[in-house]
C-alpha cells in the first residue's frame, strides 16, 4: 500500500512526539521543565482550536465563520474569563452610590477577570488604578474607539481613582506599512485631544505615548519579556516568519503599565502591588492573559480586566462587525466618526442594515428582527433612557413601529453624542495635551 505524503508526515510527527516524551521523562522536575510542558500543551490547544475555529478574536484580527455573528459565549469559554452578572452590577451601584453606566447595564462590558476582587478590595478601603489605551492609526476616532474611554471616565469618577492611558504609537509604526514614526507620534497627540474631550480629570490622569515615555518602565518591560518565550508569544499572538522582529517585542510594552511600579512618579512610596483594573475590548484579552501569567513570577499582583463587546459596522447584516470582524476604520461609511456632520450621520444611519420588513404590512404582521437590526443595536449602546429603549424594543419588535422612526431616533441620539464631543474637543489646546502628558505626581488622584 502506497503511503501518502500526509500519512508519512503524520508518522514522522508521531515519532517526534514519542522522542519528545522520552526526552521529557529523562529530565528531572524543575521550573524550566514545567514551563516547557505548559508551552507544549498551549501549542497543542492552539492547534486544536485552529482546526475547528469558527471565529477569530485577537488583537490583530476579529472575524466570524462565513461572515456570521460573533459568539461571545464561545469567547468567554475559550479565554477563560467570566460574565459580568447582575450581582456585580448591583455591587457597583451600592459601592459608588451612582447609577451603573449604560455600557454596564446593557451588557456592553460583558466579561471580566477578577473584577469581583477589585470590588472586594475597594469595599475594604483599598485603592486601585485604571489603565487603558489607544493605538493611534487614524486622524479621527469613530464611536467604537470612544467606548473604552467613555467607560473608563465613568469608572474614574465613580471610584475616585487615577487613570493611566497608553498611546501605542510604537506599535502602530511597527504594524503599518505606510506610517512613519513622525506620523504615529503626530496621530497620538491628535487622538489624545479626543481622549481628553471625554472628560478625564487632569488631576487624576496621566496620558503617555510609548515612543516618548516607554523608557521609564523599561525595567518592567525587560522583566516581562524574559518570562515570555518565543513559543509562548507565537502561540498567543500568532507571529509569522515574515513579521518584523519588533512585533515580538511589543507585548511586554503593553503589559508593563499593568504594574504600578512602572509609574514611579505616581506610585513611588506606595505599594508597588497596587491593583490595576483594565477596561478594554475583548480582543485585547490575549495581551493581559500573558500579563497575568507573568505577574506571580515577578511578585506583582495580577491586573483585573473588564471587557467590552464590539460596536458593529453600520453595514453589518448578521453583526459581522466589518470586514475584519469589528467596525472598520478603513471604510468610512461603516462607522460614525466624531468629525461627522449631522447630514453625514443621517445618511449613514438611513443606509444602515435594518431588521425591519420590506413594507408596512409585513412589518405589522411579523415585526422587526432585532437580532440583526443595526440601528436598534446602536440605540442599545448610546440611548441612556432604559424605559425608552424598552418601548422601542417592544413596539418595533412586535411590528407597531416602522424602521423609519427608529433610524430617526438613532440619528438624534448619535448627533447629540457627536456634537457634545466635538465641542469638548474644540476646547482642548496643545497646552492641555502637554499638561496631561507631563511626568508629574498626582497628589489628588485618590481624592
Secondary structure, DSSP 4 states (H G I P E B T S, - for coil): -PPPHHHHHHHHHHHHHHHHHHHHHHSPP-HHHHHHHHHHHHHHHHHHHHHS-SEEEETTEEEEGGG----HHHHHHHHT-EE--HHHHHHHHHHHTSPPPHHHHTTSEEEEESHHHHHHHHHTT--EEEEEEE---SSS-BHHHHHHHHHHHHHHHHHT--EEEEE-HHHHHHH-SS--HHHHHHHHHHHHHHHHTTT--TTSEEEEEHHHHGGGGHHHHHHHHHHS-HHHHHHHH---TTS-HHHHTTHHHHHHTTSGGG-HHHHTTS-TT-EEEEEEEGGGHHHHHHHHHHHGGGT-PPPEEEEE-PPPPTT-SSS--STTSS--TT-GGGS-BTT--HHHHHHHHHTS---S-SSHHHHHHH---TTT-HHHHHHHHH---HHHHHHHHHHHHTTSS-HHHHHHHHHHHHHHHHHHHHHHHHT--HHHHHHHHS----TTTT-
